[in-house]
Amino acid sequence: MGGDSMMTFVFFGLMFVVMYFFMIRPQMQRQKKEKAFQESLKVGDRIVTTSGIHGKVSEISEGVVTIETNAGKIRFEKSAVSQELTNVRYGKKEK
């Protein structure tokens, strides 16, 4: 009887370890990279927001980015910036 409960405990422990390495850890690394990217934004960078708006960073203040688009200037939280397009042309990154 004691062996069965020990095996169950080991099974759940292994299941947690597998979940950590396949789900939790990659998500934490992705968040860390995203935060570093958002902190490295500078004026003149071409970006895309999480809502799909393309534009060029025209001003950066504490936690807020002003993006210049063809329609005018729009203010977004830094967390709404999803990717940089400065070195991307026609869907391929320039070298």
Secondary structure as UniProt FT lines:
FT   HELIX           2..19
FT   HELIX           20..24
FT   HELIX           25..39
FT   TURN            43..44
FT   STRAND          46..49
FT   TURN            50..51
FT   STRAND          54..61
FT   TURN            62..63
FT   STRAND          64..69
FT   TURN            70..71
FT   STRAND          72..77
FT   HELIX           78..80
FT   STRAND          81..84
FT   TURN            86..87
FT   STRAND          88..89
FT   TURN            90..91
FT   STRAND          92..93
//
